[in-house]
Amino acid sequence: MTWDLLFTSDEQDIAVRDGLIAAVGPDLPRDARRTVDVTGRLVTPGLIDAHTHVGPGYWGIDPDPVAWYSGVTTWVDAGSAGAYTVAGLRHVARTATVRVHALLNISAVGLAGRTGESRDLANCDVPLAIDTIQANRDLFHGVKVRIDSETVGDNGVEPLRRGLAAAEACGVPVMAHIGTAPPTLDEVLDLMRPGDLVTHCASGIATPLGPAVRAAAGRGVLLDLGHGSGGFAFDVLEAQLDAGLRPFTVSTDLHARSLHGPVFDLPTTMAKLLAVGVPLAEVVDAVTAHPARALGLPGGSLTVGAPADLAIFSVRAEPIRLVDAHRQVRTSPARLVNEATWVGGRLLTPRLPAPPAPWIPLTESQHAALRRRDHDIRALLTTPLVDVDGLTEQFPRTEPRSS
């Protein structure tokens, strides 16, 4: 029996056929079209980022140029699309090389702009949201509601109530974004149901450290990191860990304003959990099995029958300084460096990123770093790949016939 692909190591092998994991165990038959030696590497299921923005609009980015070097094979767009803008997200999901799933924004306009999508309650149309989810069950796995003063204006938690009503009718969870009050954090948390997710759970702005967050976690509300450009503070996470609270899912909230810092990518975010003492095995669960379970997604495991989504990392025992959204610094004892990413048994190949959109605010240091990166890429690609010793004569010359 021939495998399409076989990953081998001293401890365990993983065989792939027809885009699925076909066998797992030591010393599998070496009969494979392609064999990859992963001895000494950390092999994980393809990472699942439960909070990203890859749909069209102010915040959206292209997932493919990040996926191939980060190990993220499943990208959950968290509310970029509302009922009016599903077609744009459909196009992204159809054309991406990675798996794209989503949470429907309760506001039908989605995130075409920076904020304010739920200030007009007419946009928060529950029957329309229900119909949209029901018609797109393969794409939508929940409802996203952003609850902060800029987004909801004078409407308080009413957009959340409507999001919960739509989610209840469809049997899916709600992910609630927390930020600047009003409404108060307690008002938001008190409405959340078991299985719902609170993203930006270690926010330095919302600072969820009181009895309400402990009560919510105690009744089964799930905490999602949702780093983003303003949603994560080391000191808040450390206080939560001291109180026995842990993020159930670790996500990036990767978008156009966080891609170039402070987030960068999911492996960097994972290292920030290592920096505050969360064991590596727990961090891996929080970016694989846990988001798959929370949102009913395929993947998240390396078991027979699962999608052949795999991420290969070297774990380098070298300290790395890492920064949160408020420029607080901690040091991780290790770096997670992705060496290869596979989706459905297909190796993701390098993709160059697009330049930042003109409306994205960047520091002069970020602009300078992007210019250096462009220069380095140009220098790499304009240098001949090999010299004469690395070539062969593909079309040998024939000796001329003598007359």
N, C-alpha and C positions, 0 to 999 in steps of 0.2 A: 504494500500500500504506500503510495507516494504522497508526501505532504507537499503543499505549496510552499511552505515556509517552516523552518524549524529553528527555534532559539535554544541554544545549548549552554549549559553551565555545569559546574562540578556538583551542584545540589539538585537541580530540577530542570527539565526541558519543557518547552511549550511548543506544540505543533499546531499549525494553522492550515485549514483547508476551506476554500470557498468563502473567505472573509470572516470565518468564525474560528474560535479556539476548538480544535478537534481532539486534543489529548494533552494531559499534563501529568508529568511524572518523571522519575529518574530514568536515564538510559533508554529513552525512546528510540525506535529504529531510525537510523541515520539516512533513510531514503527520502530525500527532500530536494525540490528544485533549487532551493536556496537555503543555506544554513548560516546563521548569525551566532557567533560566539559572544555571550554576554557574561562570561565568568568575571567575577569581581565587580559587577555593576549592580545597581539597584534597578530592578525591573518592576514597574508598577502598571496597573491598568492605565489606559489613557486617562489623563487628568480631566476632571469635570469642573469647570468654573461656573458656579451657580449664580454669579452676578457679573455680567458684562454688558457692554453696549456695542452691538455690531450692526444694528439696524440703521436706516437712513435718518439723518437729522443732526442736530447740534453736536451730540456726544459721540456719534458712531465712528467706529474704526473697522478696517478690514481684518478679519481674524487670521487669514492665511499667512501673512508675513510674520506673525507672532507665533502661530501654532507650531511651525516646523522646528523651532529652536527652544520651545518651552514645554513640550509634552502635553499641551492641552488639546485634546481631541474632541471634546464636547463643550460648546459655548452656549450658555443660557443667556439670551438677551433679556434683560430685566426691565421691561417696560418702555423700550424705545418706540414700539408700535402700539397704537391704539386701534380701535375698530376702523377708523378712517384710513389708516396707513398700513394695513396688513400686506398689501401687494408689494410694497417696497421691501419688507422683511422677507416675504416669500422669495423674492429675487435673490436676496443674500443667501438664504438657506439652500436654494436650488443651485447656485453657482459656486459656493464655497467647497473646498476640499475637506473641510472638517464637518462635524455634525453640529447643526444649529437648531436649538430648541428655544422656547421663549416663555415669558410671562406677559400676558396682555395688560397693558396699562388700562386702568379703569377709566381714565380720560380718553375719549375717542381720538383726540388730536395727538396723543402720544408725546414724544419728546422732540418735536420738530424744532422747538426753541429751547433756551437754556432752562426755563422754569415757568411756573405759573399755570400749568396745564389744567389744574383743578379749581381755579378761581371761579370759573363759570360752571355751575353745577349741571347745566344742560349738557355739558360734555361727558358727565359721569352718568351715562345712560345704562342702567342695569339690564334691561331686556336686550339692548343692542350688544352689550358685552357677552351676555349668555349666548346669543345667537352666533356671535363671532367665534367663541371658543368651541361651541358644538360643531360648527362648520369647518374647524381647523384643529381637530383633536390631535393630529400628528405633530402639530407645531407648538400648540400652547399647553403648558403643564401647570399653569397657575395664573394668578392675578397679581399685578404689581400696583401698589399705591404709595405715592410719595407724600408723606405727612410732615410738613414743616411750614413755617409761617409764610415764606415766599411762594410756595407751591399752592397752598389752599386759601390764602388770604383770610377772609372772615368766615370761611366755611367750617373751620374746626375739624372734627373727626368725621363729618358727614361723608366725604369721599371714601374714607375707610369703611364706614358702614355699608356703603354701596358696593365697594369691592368685595366685602365679606358676603353680601347677599348674592352677588354673581358667582363667587367661588362656591358657596354652599349649594347653589342650584346645579353646578357642574361637577361637584365632587372633587375640587382641586384646592390646594392651599393658597393662601395669600402671603406675599412678601411685602412687609411694610418697611419703608425707609423712614428713619427717625433723624431729626436734626433740630433746628432752631425752633423753640417754642414761641408763641402758642401754635397748636394745642400742647398741653403738657404731656410729658412722657407717660405719666400714669394713665391719662385718658386713653392713650394709644394702646398701651400694654393690656389694660383691663378688657379691651375688646377682643384681643387675639385668642384664637382657639388652639387646642392641641394640634400639632402638625403644621401650624402656620410658622412663618419665619420672620424674625426681626433682623433686618440688615443694618449695617453700621453698628453692630452690637457693642463695639468698644469705642464708640464715638467720643472724641474729646469735646464735642459741642453739646450732644444730648446727655452725655455722662450717665449712662444707665447703671447705677450702682445701688439704688435703694431697694426697699422691700418689694416694690412692684415688679422689678425684673426678676428677683428671686422667686416671687409667687408665679410669675409667668413661666419661668423655666421649670418650676416644680409641677405645673399642670401640663407640661409637654410642649410648650412653645419653644421653637428651635432658634438658637442664636446663630446668626451668620455674620462673618467678619465684615465683608463688604468694604474693603480698604478705601478705595477711591482717592480723590484729591483732598477730601476733608473729613473722612469718616472713620479714621483709625488713630488712636493714641496709645502709645506703649504703657503709660502709667495707668490708664483706665483698664486695659487688658490685664495688667499685673494685679490690680486690685480685685478684678473679677476672679482671676485664678486663685488668689488668696482666699476668696469667699466660696470657692468650690464651683464656680461657674466656668464653663468652657465653651468656646464656639463649637457648635455641632458641624457646621460647614465653614470652610475657609475659602473665601472668594476674593477676587481682586477689585470688583467694580472698575474693570479696565475700560477706559474710554479715552476720548481725544485729549482730555485735560489731565489724565493720570498716567498715560502710556510712557511719557518721557520723564516721569518722576512725579510723585514719590513712589508709585507702584512698580512700574517697569514691566513686571510679568508675574505669573503665579509662582514659579520656583523661588523668586526673590521674596514674595509674600510668605511662602512656606518657611523660608529661613528666618523670617521675623518671629514666627512662632517658636522655632528652635532657640532663638535668642532669649526668650523669656522662660525657657525651661520645659516646653511641651515636647514629649518624646517624639522621635521621628515617626514611629509606627502610628501614633495618634494623628499626627499631621497628615500622613498619607491617607488614612481613613477619611479624614475631613475633606479631602479633595477627590475621593473616588467613591467608596461604598456609601458614605453618608449622603452626598448630594444625589446619588442615584436613587437611594431609598426615599429621601425627602420629596423628590419631584417626580418619582415614577419614571426614571430615565433608563434606557438601555445602557449597558456597560457598568463600570465600577468594580469589576472583579476579573480574575483570571481563571475562570472556571469553564469547563467544557460547555460549549453552546453559546458562550458570551461572544460579543463582537470582538474581533481580533484587533482591538485598539490597545497599543502598548507604548509606554514611554521608557526609554533607557537613560539612566542617569549615572554619572560618576559622583560619588559623595566625597568631596575633597575636604580633608580635615585641616582647613586653613581659616583662621578667623576673618570675618568680614563685617565691616561697620555698615549698619542699616539704619534708615531714617523713617519715621512715621509721617503723618500728614502735618504735624506741627513742629517738625525739625528736631524732635527728640531722637537721640541716637542710642542704639543698643548694639552689642556685638554678638553675632552668631558664631558658634564653634565650628560650623561647616558651611560649605557652599554646595548647592545642588546644581550640577551642570548637565543639561540635557545633551545627549549624544545622538539620539535618533528618536523619531516619533512615527508611529505606524497607525493608520486608520483603516479598519477593515482589511488588514493584511497588506496595505499599500504604504510604502515609505513616502513620507512627506518630503518634498524637495525644497531647496532654498527659494525664498521669495523676497524680493526687496520691498521695503515699506514705502508708501507714498509720503510726501512731505506733509507736515501738519497743515490743517486748514487755516486760512488767514485769520479767522476769528479766535484762534486758540492763544491764550496768553502764555508766553514763555519768557523766562529770564534770559539775560544776555549770555549767561553761562550755558544754558540749554541750547540757544541758537548757535553758539560757538562749537559746542559738542556735536551738533547735527552737521555743521559745516565740516568739521574734522572727519566725521564718519563718511560723509559724501566723498571727501578727498581720498580717504583710505580705500573706499570701495572702487573709486575710479582708478587709483594706482594699482590695485590688485587686478582689475579686469583689463587694464591696458598693457600689462606686462605679459609677454608670451608665456603660455602655461608651462612649457618645457623647452629645453634646448635640443640640439641635434641628437644628443645621447638618449633622449626620451622619445624619439620618433622612429618609425619604420618606413621603408619605401613601399607605399601602398600600391603603386602602379609601376613595377620595375620596367626600366627601359629594355628594349630588345636590341640585341646586337644587329647592326645592319648587315644584310646579306652581301656577300662578295660576288662580283659579276664574273 
